Amino acid sequence: MRTTILASTVALLLAPALVGTSATSAEEIQPNIVGGSEAKGNTSWMASLQYDAPAYDRYARHTCGGALVFRSWVVTGAHCVTDMPGDPNAVPTAAKTFFVRVGSKDRTGGGETAKVTQIVIRPGWQWGEGAPQKQVDDLAMLKLDHPVDLQPIQLSPQAAHPGERVRLYGWGSDDPAVPPTDLPRRLQQLDTTVLAPEKCAGAFQSAGEICTDNPNGTDGPGHGDSGGPAVRISGGVAQLVGTCSRSVAKHPGVKPSVYTSAPDFRQWLYDTARGGPRA
């Protein structure tokens, strides 16, 4: 996994990666989970958020991960579907047609695809540095053009706590270099541990977020893993505890990463799906 620059020189967001095998420039290929292994078991809820932008590029791009939380809704990171300030090379969000591939460990085929018809950004989401006294709220809900015939992930009723084991999922290069040489098609997973908030102080962890460890001081998420899930396995059932937001290091796995704590926004996720209050 890897990281993309936030609105500061310190905090880094973990966003897009190229889907097509024909790259136009080295900068467009950005890596994902480093040090992981091929995902096993049922991941029917795992989503690859992709887009087409014909006016800018003829290749469809995997830009972020996501999780199917209801059959018509995928949750991802707000920064995955908003424009990054000060980046003249980025494809504008308005030029993108977003869609998701859900239920396949291969981001290029299988599962089901659905077009994104509505993007709901969590109120309060802000580019820039978070701080303990204010929330970053890096979360978005994506409405699909039809209910997919797949089992959504269970939303954990409780936030993950320091010391708890979680599993991270995402697609991308296992090469720790910048830029990587290639991106795997197969979904990757990485087991890690939730850390105390102070371990992510350099990434300005705020309320409603959790800090995940970088095993061995080398492994972790990066560009293209944004929005991807952190999962607790409870009684053999996968529960969503987080969505990938950011880190502070240029290279993947060098520092711990910040995940938005999905259980902290449980009511908002349900209200959004019901078409109710979103504040």
Secondary structure, 3 states (H helix, E strand, C coil): CCCEECCCCCCEECCCCCCCCCCCCHHHCCCCCECCEECCCCCCCEEEEEEEECCCEEEEEEEEEEEEEECCEEEECHHHCCCCCCCCCCCCHHHCEEEEEECCCECCCCCEEEEEEEEEECCCCCCCCCECCECCCCCEEEEECCCCCCCCCEECCCCCCCCCEEEEEECCCCCCCCCCCCCCCECEEEEEEEECHHHHHHHCCCCCEEEECCHHHCCECCCCCCCCEEEEEECCEEEEEEEEEEECCCCCCCCCEEEEEHHHHHHHHHHHHHCCCCC
